[in-house]
Amino acid sequence: MNIIANISVPTRGQILWNHKDIKESSYQYRSQLGYLPQDVGLYAHFTAREFLRYIAALKNLNKNIVEHRIDELAEVVNISNVLSKKCGKLSGGMKRRLGLAGALLNDPKLLILDEPTAGLDPMERIRFRNMISELSVDKIVILSTHIVSDIDRIANQVMMIEEGKIINSASVESIIDSMRGRVWELEVLENEFSQLEKKLKVSGVKHQDNKILMRVISDISPTDNSVSVIPTLEDVYMVFFKEASKEGLEL
């Protein structure tokens, strides 16, 4: 993400933007780039408006349009009512929204978002996802996330990365389609569960009454009472990564 955002220089290889190496056209590339890091660096004593003015100055925006642009983006990301508040007093969700407004000040063609919904409560995550989806209508949006549901609801194209290597890249639909006929649900007794868990690749478990509903990944029906179900991206995650807790999904 840092290399794409033109923060770090690659030791080998190159990144092309409009058929040009971004190292050789750094200024032009940055002028079309918006970047929201995972940890938004805010000056606690600045107001939200002062922070956006500061970012506008760093981006060398025309002074005549700065205030209008700030007010315009404040409406887009819904922070108009906190523009006069100190950054240190803002909630985590508001800080993330303010950071997004800063990334959008120069009306970038490419928007890079690093873990944009990390640490947000469920409602704020939904709102943020909706904003990202709307922005993607006329911008290229690249985001990294380990929250699989975010990808399912936002992404058109998914790239899975494990230890720095791309292990799969395709549309969300085609990746999910590749799992059809390989995801099963079966109901087992509690005393059967531990043995089956050792033998099968389990992607989900739900306790109900005295039984357990298992969701498993298998090329063939694992038991006589197994039912084939519609796959999800979480099932895909289980297949492509050795451990369910392995980090690496990126869009």
ChimeraX attribute file (.defattr): number of C-alpha atoms within 10 A of each C-alpha:
attribute: neighborCount
match mode: 1-to-1
recipient: residues
	/A:1	16
	/A:2	13
	/A:3	13
	/A:4	18
	/A:5	20
	/A:6	18
	/A:7	9
	/A:8	10
	/A:9	13
	/A:10	13
	/A:11	7
	/A:12	5
	/A:13	7
	/A:14	14
	/A:15	13
	/A:16	14
	/A:17	13
	/A:18	7
	/A:19	7
	/A:20	13
	/A:21	14
	/A:22	21
	/A:23	14
	/A:24	10
	/A:25	12
	/A:26	12
	/A:27	12
	/A:28	11
	/A:29	21
	/A:30	17
	/A:31	16
	/A:32	14
	/A:33	21
	/A:34	22
	/A:35	25
	/A:36	24
	/A:37	18
	/A:38	17
	/A:39	13
	/A:40	15
	/A:41	10
	/A:42	16
	/A:43	13
	/A:44	14
	/A:45	13
	/A:46	16
	/A:47	20
	/A:48	30
	/A:49	22
	/A:50	18
	/A:51	21
	/A:52	25
	/A:53	20
	/A:54	14
	/A:55	18
	/A:56	23
	/A:57	13
	/A:58	9
	/A:59	15
	/A:60	12
	/A:61	16
	/A:62	10
	/A:63	11
	/A:64	8
	/A:65	10
	/A:66	18
	/A:67	14
	/A:68	11
	/A:69	20
	/A:70	23
	/A:71	15
	/A:72	15
	/A:73	22
	/A:74	23
	/A:75	13
	/A:76	14
	/A:77	19
	/A:78	15
	/A:79	19
	/A:80	16
	/A:81	9
	/A:82	17
	/A:83	18
	/A:84	13
	/A:85	16
	/A:86	18
	/A:87	22
	/A:88	15
	/A:89	14
	/A:90	16
	/A:91	11
	/A:92	16
	/A:93	20
	/A:94	19
	/A:95	20
	/A:96	24
	/A:97	24
	/A:98	28
	/A:99	25
	/A:100	26
	/A:101	27
	/A:102	25
	/A:103	23
	/A:104	23
	/A:105	20
	/A:106	21
	/A:107	17
	/A:108	20
	/A:109	16
	/A:110	22
	/A:111	23
	/A:112	23
	/A:113	23
	/A:114	19
	/A:115	17
	/A:116	26
	/A:117	23
	/A:118	16
	/A:119	13
	/A:120	16
	/A:121	11
	/A:122	10
	/A:123	10
	/A:124	16
	/A:125	17
	/A:126	15
	/A:127	14
	/A:128	21
	/A:129	18
	/A:130	13
	/A:131	17
	/A:132	21
	/A:133	14
	/A:134	12
	/A:135	15
	/A:136	16
	/A:137	9
	/A:138	10
	/A:139	14
	/A:140	14
	/A:141	20
	/A:142	19
	/A:143	23
	/A:144	22
	/A:145	20
	/A:146	17
	/A:147	14
	/A:148	15
	/A:149	12
	/A:150	18
	/A:151	21
	/A:152	16
	/A:153	13
	/A:154	18
	/A:155	18
	/A:156	12
	/A:157	16
	/A:158	22
	/A:159	16
	/A:160	20
	/A:161	18
	/A:162	16
	/A:163	9
	/A:164	8
	/A:165	9
	/A:166	13
	/A:167	14
	/A:168	13
	/A:169	15
	/A:170	13
	/A:171	13
	/A:172	19
	/A:173	15
	/A:174	12
	/A:175	18
	/A:176	18
	/A:177	14
	/A:178	11
	/A:179	19
	/A:180	15
	/A:181	17
	/A:182	19
	/A:183	26
	/A:184	25
	/A:185	23
	/A:186	18
	/A:187	20
	/A:188	17
	/A:189	13
	/A:190	14
	/A:191	11
	/A:192	12
	/A:193	16
	/A:194	10
	/A:195	10
	/A:196	16
	/A:197	13
	/A:198	9
	/A:199	9
	/A:200	14
	/A:201	19
	/A:202	20
	/A:203	19
	/A:204	13
	/A:205	16
	/A:206	10
	/A:207	13
	/A:208	9
	/A:209	7
	/A:210	9
	/A:211	15
	/A:212	18
	/A:213	17
	/A:214	22
	/A:215	24
	/A:216	25
	/A:217	23
	/A:218	16
	/A:219	11
	/A:220	12
	/A:221	18
	/A:222	19
	/A:223	12
	/A:224	7
	/A:225	12
	/A:226	18
	/A:227	15
	/A:228	17
	/A:229	14
	/A:230	14
	/A:231	20
	/A:232	19
	/A:233	17
	/A:234	16
	/A:235	22
	/A:236	19
	/A:237	20
	/A:238	18
	/A:239	17
	/A:240	15
	/A:241	17
	/A:242	10
	/A:243	11
	/A:244	15
	/A:245	10
	/A:246	14
	/A:247	15
	/A:248	20
	/A:249	22
	/A:250	23
	/A:251	21
